[in-house]
Amino acid sequence: MTPSHPEKSTRLKRYLIAVVVAGVLLLGCYVVVASYIAATIPPDELLLYEVTEETAREGIVIRLDEETFRELPVLDALLRGEGHNAEGGPYMSGDIRLVGSVEYPEKIHQETIDTYIFDSETGKRKYFEYEGRYYRVGTVYRD
């Protein structure tokens, strides 16, 4: 015996309601998890390392002046800001020393890498000279 038309209509309505409720629950779970992840994972950071002059000469050295600091505000914050750590022990060949870090206000992408880390034309690492010291930028991905 086949169900009558009103029984089919009732079953279909119940099925659609169940599908909609399940969809809303999944969407709610997705929103909650995404919000939790966004709230608990810190933003990416740019790190500044001091390197030896010999290491810096292997890449492209950019001398920092007032104009360059205006174009590269992260370096200004790292080298002339409060978090700058100018002190450190003597170097041995190839050593690097963490000078400071700053939270980067956006996700690190290719433009950031081209600006602070690698020269897009030659593929060589960029080094920055300031007050007779040499620095390079590194990144920390937080996701």
Disulfide bonds with the S-S distance in Angstrom:
none
